[in-house]
Amino acid sequence: LNENEDTPMENIIGIYAHLHPEDAQMLKQGYKDMIAGKITSLKKQIRVITSPGNLKWLRCNITVKEYDPAKNNIELIGVNFDITETKAIETELIEAKNKAETLDKLKSAFLANMSHEIRTPLNAIVGFSDMLANEPEFSNEERQEFVDIINTNTKLLLKLVGDVLELSRICLLYTSPSP
């Protein structure tokens, strides 16, 4: 690296002050491992602090070109690729995936609840209709009571279906991309 033996690695590289502290430590350890002959290359994603609260992501590839421990000489080749945009897209995709999973769970819970809500009036309609059709000895008052129950549950069922359709229409408005 063409520096004096006593020069700290931070001064040679010159970017440690701008690295995220965890990444600086990892990179320093990588250099130590190269100098010790434990590894011959290092490929890591690191965060560079460009200003308070702002990060730039780099894919750091460093390879030992020549190493002569007897002369305490190591020659490294390093290439950094800016992957900030890729990391931003990756973050957006993870957030979209999490949102989709949450929405899927909500949809499943909604459908289970709606299934129960729709079956209740439907069972009353079917049950009382069967009773009217198959039991001729009911009095007119009983028949009228059954018809009233059927009508009440039919209106409830129609309202539920209408509410579901309206909710579906509203959801389409808020989830469809704008033209």
C-alpha positions as CSV (number, residue, x, y, z in Angstrom):
1,L,0.0,0.0,0.0
2,N,3.1,2.2,-0.1
3,E,2.7,3.5,3.4
4,N,4.9,3.5,6.5
5,E,4.6,0.4,8.6
6,D,3.2,2.5,11.5
7,T,0.4,4.2,9.5
8,P,-3.0,3.1,10.8
9,M,-5.2,1.3,8.3
10,E,-7.9,4.0,8.7
11,N,-5.4,6.6,7.4
12,I,-4.4,4.4,4.4
13,I,-7.9,3.7,3.3
14,G,-9.3,7.0,4.2
15,I,-13.0,6.1,4.3
16,Y,-13.5,4.6,7.7
17,A,-14.7,7.9,9.1
18,H,-17.6,7.7,6.6
19,L,-18.5,4.0,7.0
20,H,-21.3,2.8,9.2
21,P,-19.6,1.6,12.4
22,E,-20.6,-2.0,12.0
23,D,-19.3,-2.1,8.4
24,A,-16.1,-0.3,9.3
25,Q,-15.4,-3.0,11.9
26,M,-16.2,-5.8,9.4
27,L,-13.9,-4.2,6.7
28,K,-11.1,-3.8,9.2
29,Q,-11.4,-7.4,10.2
30,G,-11.4,-8.4,6.5
31,Y,-8.1,-6.5,6.0
32,K,-6.6,-8.1,9.1
33,D,-7.6,-11.6,7.8
34,M,-6.0,-10.8,4.4
35,I,-2.8,-9.6,6.1
36,A,-2.8,-12.7,8.2
37,G,-3.2,-14.9,5.1
38,K,-6.6,-16.3,6.2
39,I,-8.5,-15.0,3.2
40,T,-7.5,-13.9,-0.3
41,S,-10.7,-11.9,-1.2
42,L,-13.5,-10.0,0.5
43,K,-16.9,-9.3,-1.0
44,K,-19.2,-7.3,1.2
45,Q,-22.0,-4.8,1.1
46,I,-21.1,-1.7,3.1
47,R,-22.9,1.5,4.1
48,V,-21.2,4.8,3.5
49,I,-22.6,7.8,5.5
50,T,-22.9,10.6,3.0
51,S,-24.5,13.1,5.5
52,P,-26.3,12.7,8.8
53,G,-29.2,10.2,8.3
54,N,-28.2,9.5,4.6
55,L,-26.5,6.3,3.5
56,K,-25.0,5.1,0.2
57,W,-24.6,1.4,-0.3
58,L,-21.5,-0.1,-1.9
59,R,-20.7,-3.6,-3.0
60,C,-17.0,-3.8,-2.0
61,N,-14.9,-6.4,-3.8
62,I,-11.2,-6.6,-2.6
63,T,-8.7,-9.2,-3.8
64,V,-5.1,-9.9,-2.8
65,K,-3.0,-9.4,-5.9
66,E,0.4,-10.1,-4.4
67,Y,1.3,-11.0,-0.8
68,D,4.8,-11.3,0.5
69,P,4.7,-11.7,4.3
70,A,8.5,-11.8,4.5
71,K,8.7,-8.2,3.2
72,N,5.5,-7.2,4.9
73,N,4.1,-6.3,1.5
74,I,0.5,-6.8,0.3
75,E,-1.0,-5.5,-2.9
76,L,-4.7,-5.3,-3.1
77,I,-7.1,-4.7,-5.9
78,G,-10.5,-3.2,-4.9
79,V,-13.6,-2.3,-6.8
80,N,-16.7,-0.7,-5.3
81,F,-20.1,-0.7,-7.0
82,D,-22.8,1.7,-6.0
83,I,-25.8,-0.4,-5.2
84,T,-27.8,2.3,-3.4
85,E,-30.6,2.2,-6.0
86,T,-30.7,-1.7,-5.9
87,K,-31.0,-1.6,-2.1
88,A,-33.8,0.9,-2.3
89,I,-35.7,-1.3,-4.7
90,E,-35.0,-4.3,-2.5
91,T,-36.4,-2.5,0.5
92,E,-39.5,-1.5,-1.5
93,L,-40.0,-5.0,-2.6
94,I,-39.7,-6.3,0.9
95,E,-42.3,-3.7,2.1
96,A,-44.6,-4.6,-0.8
97,K,-44.3,-8.3,0.0
98,N,-45.1,-7.7,3.7
99,K,-48.0,-5.5,2.8
100,A,-49.3,-8.2,0.4
101,E,-49.0,-10.9,3.1
102,T,-50.9,-8.7,5.6
103,L,-53.6,-7.9,3.0
104,D,-53.9,-11.6,2.2
105,K,-54.4,-12.4,5.9
106,L,-57.0,-9.7,6.2
107,K,-58.8,-10.9,3.0
108,S,-58.9,-14.5,4.4
109,A,-60.3,-13.3,7.7
110,F,-62.9,-11.1,5.9
111,L,-64.0,-14.0,3.7
112,A,-64.3,-16.4,6.7
113,N,-66.4,-13.8,8.5
114,M,-68.5,-13.0,5.5
115,S,-69.1,-16.7,4.9
116,H,-70.5,-17.0,8.4
117,E,-72.6,-13.8,8.0
118,I,-74.1,-14.9,4.8
119,R,-74.9,-18.5,5.9
120,T,-76.9,-17.3,8.9
121,P,-79.8,-15.6,7.0
122,L,-79.5,-18.2,4.2
123,N,-80.0,-21.1,6.7
124,A,-83.1,-19.3,8.1
125,I,-84.5,-18.8,4.6
126,V,-83.9,-22.4,3.5
127,G,-85.1,-23.9,6.8
128,F,-88.4,-21.9,7.1
129,S,-89.1,-22.4,3.3
130,D,-88.7,-26.1,3.7
131,M,-91.0,-26.1,6.7
132,L,-93.7,-24.1,4.8
133,A,-93.4,-26.5,1.8
134,N,-93.4,-29.8,3.7
135,E,-95.7,-29.2,6.7
136,P,-99.3,-28.5,5.6
137,E,-100.8,-28.4,9.1
138,F,-99.4,-25.0,10.1
139,S,-102.0,-22.4,10.9
140,N,-102.2,-19.2,8.9
141,E,-100.6,-17.3,11.8
142,E,-97.7,-19.7,11.9
143,R,-97.3,-19.5,8.1
144,Q,-97.3,-15.7,8.2
145,E,-94.7,-15.8,11.0
146,F,-92.5,-18.0,8.8
147,V,-93.0,-15.8,5.8
148,D,-92.0,-12.8,7.9
149,I,-88.9,-14.5,9.1
150,I,-88.0,-15.5,5.5
151,N,-88.6,-11.9,4.3
152,T,-86.5,-10.4,7.1
153,N,-83.6,-12.8,6.4
154,T,-83.9,-12.2,2.6
155,K,-83.6,-8.5,3.1
156,L,-80.7,-9.0,5.5
157,L,-79.0,-11.3,2.9
158,L,-79.5,-8.8,0.1
159,K,-78.1,-6.0,2.3
160,L,-75.0,-8.1,3.1
161,V,-74.4,-8.9,-0.5
162,G,-74.9,-5.2,-1.4
163,D,-72.5,-4.1,1.3
164,V,-69.9,-6.6,0.1
165,L,-70.3,-5.4,-3.5
166,E,-70.0,-1.8,-2.4
167,L,-66.9,-2.6,-0.3
168,S,-65.4,-4.4,-3.3
169,R,-66.1,-1.3,-5.5
170,I,-64.4,1.0,-2.9
171,C,-61.4,-1.3,-2.6
172,L,-61.0,-1.3,-6.4
173,L,-61.0,2.5,-6.4
174,Y,-58.2,2.7,-3.9
175,T,-56.1,-0.2,-5.2
176,S,-56.3,0.5,-8.9
177,P,-53.5,2.5,-10.4
178,S,-54.5,6.0,-11.5
179,P,-54.9,6.6,-15.2
